């Protein structure tokens, strides 16, 4: 089990979560 691969995967997951969150935040700000 490659630790380096796991660390890169978790980083990718974090980036995907952020990318999904940004549009939601923009939508909330735009609703005001």
PyMOL Python script that loads the backbone (N, CA, C, O; Angstrom):
from pymol import cmd

cmd.read_pdbstr("""\
ATOM      1  N   UNK A   1       0.862  -1.196   0.000  1.00  0.00           N
ATOM      2  CA  UNK A   1       0.000   0.000   0.000  1.00  0.00           C
ATOM      3  C   UNK A   1       0.891   1.236   0.000  1.00  0.00           C
ATOM      4  O   UNK A   1       1.671   1.447   0.929  1.00  0.00           O
ATOM      5  N   UNK A   2       0.772   2.046  -1.040  1.00  0.00           N
ATOM      6  CA  UNK A   2       1.684   3.180  -1.207  1.00  0.00           C
ATOM      7  C   UNK A   2       1.172   4.407  -0.452  1.00  0.00           C
ATOM      8  O   UNK A   2       0.127   4.967  -0.781  1.00  0.00           O
ATOM      9  N   UNK A   3       1.924   4.803   0.553  1.00  0.00           N
ATOM     10  CA  UNK A   3       1.519   5.957   1.376  1.00  0.00           C
ATOM     11  C   UNK A   3       1.484   7.242   0.555  1.00  0.00           C
ATOM     12  O   UNK A   3       0.605   8.084   0.742  1.00  0.00           O
ATOM     13  N   UNK A   4       2.445   7.386  -0.355  1.00  0.00           N
ATOM     14  CA  UNK A   4       2.510   8.595  -1.178  1.00  0.00           C
ATOM     15  C   UNK A   4       1.244   8.725  -2.030  1.00  0.00           C
ATOM     16  O   UNK A   4       0.708   9.822  -2.192  1.00  0.00           O
ATOM     17  N   UNK A   5       0.776   7.610  -2.566  1.00  0.00           N
ATOM     18  CA  UNK A   5      -0.441   7.625  -3.380  1.00  0.00           C
ATOM     19  C   UNK A   5      -1.649   8.035  -2.540  1.00  0.00           C
ATOM     20  O   UNK A   5      -2.492   8.812  -2.987  1.00  0.00           O
ATOM     21  N   UNK A   6      -1.722   7.510  -1.332  1.00  0.00           N
ATOM     22  CA  UNK A   6      -2.844   7.821  -0.439  1.00  0.00           C
ATOM     23  C   UNK A   6      -2.856   9.310  -0.111  1.00  0.00           C
ATOM     24  O   UNK A   6      -3.918   9.933  -0.095  1.00  0.00           O
ATOM     25  N   UNK A   7      -1.681   9.885   0.151  1.00  0.00           N
ATOM     26  CA  UNK A   7      -1.606  11.313   0.471  1.00  0.00           C
ATOM     27  C   UNK A   7      -2.053  12.155  -0.722  1.00  0.00           C
ATOM     28  O   UNK A   7      -2.762  13.147  -0.552  1.00  0.00           O
ATOM     29  N   UNK A   8      -1.644  11.766  -1.917  1.00  0.00           N
ATOM     30  CA  UNK A   8      -2.068  12.497  -3.111  1.00  0.00           C
ATOM     31  C   UNK A   8      -3.570  12.362  -3.327  1.00  0.00           C
ATOM     32  O   UNK A   8      -4.218  13.316  -3.759  1.00  0.00           O
ATOM     33  N   UNK A   9      -4.130  11.199  -3.035  1.00  0.00           N
ATOM     34  CA  UNK A   9      -5.561  10.982  -3.213  1.00  0.00           C
ATOM     35  C   UNK A   9      -6.360  11.853  -2.255  1.00  0.00           C
ATOM     36  O   UNK A   9      -7.365  12.450  -2.641  1.00  0.00           O
ATOM     37  N   UNK A  10      -5.906  11.927  -0.990  1.00  0.00           N
ATOM     38  CA  UNK A  10      -6.625  12.743  -0.012  1.00  0.00           C
ATOM     39  C   UNK A  10      -6.553  14.212  -0.409  1.00  0.00           C
ATOM     40  O   UNK A  10      -7.509  14.959  -0.199  1.00  0.00           O
ATOM     41  N   UNK A  11      -5.428  14.632  -0.981  1.00  0.00           N
ATOM     42  CA  UNK A  11      -5.297  16.013  -1.451  1.00  0.00           C
ATOM     43  C   UNK A  11      -6.271  16.266  -2.595  1.00  0.00           C
ATOM     44  O   UNK A  11      -6.908  17.318  -2.655  1.00  0.00           O
ATOM     45  N   UNK A  12      -6.385  15.303  -3.496  1.00  0.00           N
ATOM     46  CA  UNK A  12      -7.319  15.424  -4.613  1.00  0.00           C
ATOM     47  C   UNK A  12      -8.753  15.503  -4.102  1.00  0.00           C
ATOM     48  O   UNK A  12      -9.553  16.289  -4.610  1.00  0.00           O
ATOM     49  N   UNK A  13      -9.076  14.697  -3.105  1.00  0.00           N
ATOM     50  CA  UNK A  13     -10.408  14.730  -2.513  1.00  0.00           C
ATOM     51  C   UNK A  13     -10.699  16.103  -1.924  1.00  0.00           C
ATOM     52  O   UNK A  13     -11.797  16.633  -2.093  1.00  0.00           O
ATOM     53  N   UNK A  14      -9.706  16.690  -1.222  1.00  0.00           N
ATOM     54  CA  UNK A  14      -9.879  18.018  -0.635  1.00  0.00           C
ATOM     55  C   UNK A  14     -10.159  19.048  -1.721  1.00  0.00           C
ATOM     56  O   UNK A  14     -11.031  19.903  -1.563  1.00  0.00           O
ATOM     57  N   UNK A  15      -9.419  18.966  -2.822  1.00  0.00           N
ATOM     58  CA  UNK A  15      -9.608  19.914  -3.927  1.00  0.00           C
ATOM     59  C   UNK A  15     -11.009  19.763  -4.522  1.00  0.00           C
ATOM     60  O   UNK A  15     -11.666  20.762  -4.816  1.00  0.00           O
ATOM     61  N   UNK A  16     -11.464  18.537  -4.698  1.00  0.00           N
ATOM     62  CA  UNK A  16     -12.795  18.303  -5.255  1.00  0.00           C
ATOM     63  C   UNK A  16     -13.872  18.866  -4.335  1.00  0.00           C
ATOM     64  O   UNK A  16     -14.847  19.455  -4.802  1.00  0.00           O
ATOM     65  N   UNK A  17     -13.694  18.686  -3.027  1.00  0.00           N
ATOM     66  CA  UNK A  17     -14.661  19.214  -2.057  1.00  0.00           C
ATOM     67  C   UNK A  17     -14.705  20.735  -2.139  1.00  0.00           C
ATOM     68  O   UNK A  17     -15.779  21.336  -2.123  1.00  0.00           O
ATOM     69  N   UNK A  18     -13.518  21.356  -2.227  1.00  0.00           N
ATOM     70  CA  UNK A  18     -13.454  22.818  -2.322  1.00  0.00           C
ATOM     71  C   UNK A  18     -14.137  23.297  -3.597  1.00  0.00           C
ATOM     72  O   UNK A  18     -14.893  24.268  -3.575  1.00  0.00           O
ATOM     73  N   UNK A  19     -13.870  22.615  -4.709  1.00  0.00           N
ATOM     74  CA  UNK A  19     -14.469  23.013  -5.983  1.00  0.00           C
ATOM     75  C   UNK A  19     -15.990  22.879  -5.940  1.00  0.00           C
ATOM     76  O   UNK A  19     -16.698  23.657  -6.580  1.00  0.00           O
ATOM     77  N   UNK A  20     -16.492  21.907  -5.197  1.00  0.00           N
ATOM     78  CA  UNK A  20     -17.941  21.742  -5.068  1.00  0.00           C
ATOM     79  C   UNK A  20     -18.525  22.795  -4.134  1.00  0.00           C
ATOM     80  O   UNK A  20     -19.672  23.212  -4.297  1.00  0.00           O
ATOM     81  N   UNK A  21     -17.727  23.227  -3.148  1.00  0.00           N
ATOM     82  CA  UNK A  21     -18.209  24.179  -2.150  1.00  0.00           C
ATOM     83  C   UNK A  21     -18.255  25.603  -2.688  1.00  0.00           C
ATOM     84  O   UNK A  21     -19.169  26.359  -2.358  1.00  0.00           O
ATOM     85  N   UNK A  22     -17.278  25.975  -3.512  1.00  0.00           N
ATOM     86  CA  UNK A  22     -17.195  27.351  -4.020  1.00  0.00           C
ATOM     87  C   UNK A  22     -18.478  27.791  -4.743  1.00  0.00           C
ATOM     88  O   UNK A  22     -18.986  28.870  -4.438  1.00  0.00           O
ATOM     89  N   UNK A  23     -19.022  27.014  -5.679  1.00  0.00           N
ATOM     90  CA  UNK A  23     -20.262  27.436  -6.341  1.00  0.00           C
ATOM     91  C   UNK A  23     -21.420  27.590  -5.357  1.00  0.00           C
ATOM     92  O   UNK A  23     -22.262  28.472  -5.528  1.00  0.00           O
ATOM     93  N   UNK A  24     -21.471  26.753  -4.340  1.00  0.00           N
ATOM     94  CA  UNK A  24     -22.534  26.842  -3.342  1.00  0.00           C
ATOM     95  C   UNK A  24     -22.412  28.145  -2.560  1.00  0.00           C
ATOM     96  O   UNK A  24     -23.412  28.809  -2.287  1.00  0.00           O
ATOM     97  N   UNK A  25     -21.184  28.508  -2.202  1.00  0.00           N
ATOM     98  CA  UNK A  25     -20.951  29.758  -1.475  1.00  0.00           C
ATOM     99  C   UNK A  25     -21.315  30.950  -2.353  1.00  0.00           C
ATOM    100  O   UNK A  25     -21.938  31.903  -1.884  1.00  0.00           O
ATOM    101  N   UNK A  26     -20.931  30.900  -3.616  1.00  0.00           N
ATOM    102  CA  UNK A  26     -21.254  31.986  -4.548  1.00  0.00           C
ATOM    103  C   UNK A  26     -22.770  32.109  -4.713  1.00  0.00           C
ATOM    104  O   UNK A  26     -23.295  33.219  -4.807  1.00  0.00           O
ATOM    105  N   UNK A  27     -23.464  30.990  -4.748  1.00  0.00           N
ATOM    106  CA  UNK A  27     -24.915  31.001  -4.889  1.00  0.00           C
ATOM    107  C   UNK A  27     -25.564  31.624  -3.656  1.00  0.00           C
ATOM    108  O   UNK A  27     -26.530  32.378  -3.772  1.00  0.00           O
ATOM    109  N   UNK A  28     -25.033  31.309  -2.480  1.00  0.00           N
ATOM    110  CA  UNK A  28     -25.575  31.885  -1.251  1.00  0.00           C
ATOM    111  C   UNK A  28     -25.357  33.397  -1.225  1.00  0.00           C
ATOM    112  O   UNK A  28     -26.253  34.149  -0.840  1.00  0.00           O
ATOM    113  N   UNK A  29     -24.184  33.836  -1.627  1.00  0.00           N
ATOM    114  CA  UNK A  29     -23.888  35.273  -1.653  1.00  0.00           C
ATOM    115  C   UNK A  29     -24.749  35.980  -2.695  1.00  0.00           C
ATOM    116  O   UNK A  29     -25.182  37.115  -2.492  1.00  0.00           O
ATOM    117  N   UNK A  30     -24.991  35.299  -3.806  1.00  0.00           N
ATOM    118  CA  UNK A  30     -25.778  35.905  -4.872  1.00  0.00           C
ATOM    119  C   UNK A  30     -27.258  36.007  -4.519  1.00  0.00           C
ATOM    120  O   UNK A  30     -27.983  36.799  -5.121  1.00  0.00           O
ATOM    121  N   UNK A  31     -27.714  35.213  -3.549  1.00  0.00           N
ATOM    122  CA  UNK A  31     -29.126  35.215  -3.175  1.00  0.00           C
ATOM    123  C   UNK A  31     -29.483  36.417  -2.309  1.00  0.00           C
ATOM    124  O   UNK A  31     -30.663  36.724  -2.140  1.00  0.00           O
ATOM    125  N   UNK A  32     -28.492  37.096  -1.763  1.00  0.00           N
ATOM    126  CA  UNK A  32     -28.788  38.253  -0.905  1.00  0.00           C
ATOM    127  C   UNK A  32     -28.983  39.507  -1.743  1.00  0.00           C
ATOM    128  O   UNK A  32     -29.239  40.581  -1.198  1.00  0.00           O
TER     129      UNK A  32
END
""", "prot")
cmd.dss("prot")
cmd.show_as("cartoon", "prot")
cmd.util.cbc("prot")
cmd.orient("prot")
